[in-house]
Amino acid sequence: MKLKLISIFAASIVTISPAAANELPTAEKICNLLNATMILTLPCKVDDKNQSISFVHNINARTGLMMCQSVQRIAQSNGWRMPAGWKIKVGSKEQDGKIVATCTYEKDKYYYS
């Protein structure tokens, strides 16, 4: 069921055109896309100071890592690249919003934890 949700999420994001957000930095484009296409427990937020985007969804830790990877693939499919050092943080509603997965972008590579 959760894998099916991620597949639907990925398919819906790839088909949406973010033309109205052309002037926004990459992180804000990604957040706007997530907020527009997913039912999040808490909206996606950009934290410039800590160089991260984060959101909370009704998922567990394993699914959180898969979601992090999906966001990365979706960004790449839209031609977007996160600035080096930026992180995508996925929180779990099941764990009161605690971050359960993080991916960090460093020079064309993502690192997951």
Secondary structure by P-SEA (a helix, b strand, c coil): caaaaaaaaaaaaaaccccccccccaaaaaaaaaaaccccccccccccccccccccccccaaaaaaaaaaaaaaaaaacccccccbbbbbbbccccccccbbbbbcccccccc
